[in-house]
Amino acid sequence: MRVMELAPEVFATGQVTEQDLKLVADQGIRTVINNRPDHEEPGQPLTGDLQQAAEALGMRYVYLPVVAGAMTPANIEDFREVYPQFEKPLLIFCRTGARSTSLFNASSVE
């Protein structure tokens, strides 16, 4: 898993698995934000399963899906509004990490 630091205590990565969640929980991540809609591609882990795994590990799990290549002003505003509620350190993910990075940068929350 390749993790990029976007700001202090804010990281982005590509698709995570339940095993990845165990690893990031051990590293101290408190909040996981999923920007990837379910069923974007066959075989991708489903939000409900990941949420259950994250919460069992003591992390908060937030689902803020953004369609690849179609980020909207509403997506940016939604992220901007809820971001202050997220306990850090936090991990944002999508398919490759690019969409999550773009969303974070566009929201100008740091």
Secondary structure, DSSP 8 states (H G I E B T S, - for coil): --EEEEETTEEEES---HHHHHHHHHTT--EEEE-S-TTSSTT---HHHHHHHHHHTT-EEEE----TT---HHHHHHHHHHGGG--SSEEEE-SSSHHHHHHHHHHT--
